[in-house]
Amino acid sequence: MAQEYEVIKQDYLVELTIQETDLITVLQTASTEPPIIGLGSIVSHADPYRTLYVARGEVIQDLGDEVIVAWDHLKLLMVFKHNTV
């Protein structure tokens, strides 16, 4: 499949508009950067003890290597360490 794509890739790229090629470039660049979790990020957590439930929350404070998350389903705050690598 990859070989077939490479054969038609140049023909396909010629038919794209400037905006479409710019968008592809931006998306390719963004996909190589590590994801950033910071203030206002929406995060989720799958609880191994509740297999049918995924918790959702918002980062309300960034402490560098750790973030404080306000979980939608809880009335408490939790601190989580995240890796940026």
KEPA-820244 format. One record per residue (C-alpha): residue in three letters; x, y, z. Coordinates in steps of 0.05 Angstrom, whole numbers, plus 5000, padded with zeros to 4 digits. Example, Ala and Ser with C-alpha at 12.3 -4.5 7.8 and 13.67 -1.06 7.14 Angstrom:
<sites>
ALA524649105156/SER527349795143/
</sites>
This chain:
<sites>
MET500050005000/ALA505650495018/GLN508950364950/GLU502450504914/TYR501651154952/GLU508651384934/VAL507151264861/ILE501051724860/LYS503452214914/GLN506452724866/ASP500352714821/TYR495952824882/LEU500153384911/VAL499953774845/GLU492353794849/LEU492154104919/THR490954834932/ILE496255264967/GLN491955275030/GLU491454515029/THR499054425021/ASP500254935077/LEU495454555122/ILE499153905108/THR505754235125/VAL503054515190/LEU500053855211/GLN506453465195/THR510553955236/ALA505653935295/SER505453175295/THR513053145307/GLU512753585369/PRO511353265437/PRO504353385464/ILE504053925517/ILE499653875579/GLY498654545611/LEU493655025642/GLY486754915612/SER488354235580/ILE482853725581/VAL485553065605/SER482652375618/HIS484351775661/ALA482051055654/ASP480950765723/PRO483150025724/TYR477949875778/ARG472250185738/THR473349895669/LEU467050215640/TYR468750915664/VAL473851425639/ALA474852035683/ARG475152715650/GLY478253345680/GLU481554005668/VAL488554225687/ILE487554825734/GLN494754925755/ASP501454735724/LEU507054605773/GLY512454445723/ASP513253685726/GLU506353605759/VAL499453875745/ILE493253965788/VAL487053685755/ALA479853845773/TRP476053205756/ASP468953275732/HIS466352695773/LEU469952865839/LYS469553445886/LEU477053405900/LEU483453585865/MET489053105848/VAL496353235831/PHE499352835774/LYS506452805749/HIS507052825674/ASN513052695629/THR514453185573/VAL519152705538/
</sites>
